[in-house]
Amino acid sequence: MLRLVELHVRKFRDLVDGGPLRFGPGPVFLLGPNGSGKTTLLELIGVLLGDDLGPLFKEEDAVELSWVLEAEGEGETPATRL
């Protein structure tokens, strides 16, 4: 099983470029006011996991994404993808 370790999003909708988001093991909570990008972030993570792009990306979007995935479990090889 792969786990999302780090995600860096630039130039996409209402997400502010504040550096990479790092995810530790266990639950992750997204807190923020309406319109701060919580749903957008979840949709982007869904895309990384293989969801259909659907209405998420528009032709004029110039999104820059980089991410790090890590293998979990015995005998698995860590994977990094940019």
Residue, then its C-alpha position, 0 to 999 in steps of 0.5 A: m500500500l502506498r501512503l501520501v507523504e508530501l504534496h506541493v501545489r502551486k498556481f491552482r485555484d484558491l490554494v496558497d503556495g505555502g510550501p509542501l504539505r507533509f502528512g504523517p501516519g494516522p488521520v489528517f484533519l483539514l480545517g479552514p473557513n469556507g473557500s480556503g481550498k479544503t475540497t480542492l485539496l481533497e480532489l487533487i489527492g483523489v486525482l493522485l490516487g487515480d480518480d477521473l479528472g472530471p471537472l477539477f481541471k479547466e483548460e486555463d489552469a496552469v497547476e504545478l504539482s509534485w508529490v512523494l509516495e511511500a510504500e507501507g508494509e514489509g518488503e515493499t520498496p518506497a516509491t517517489r513520484l514527481 
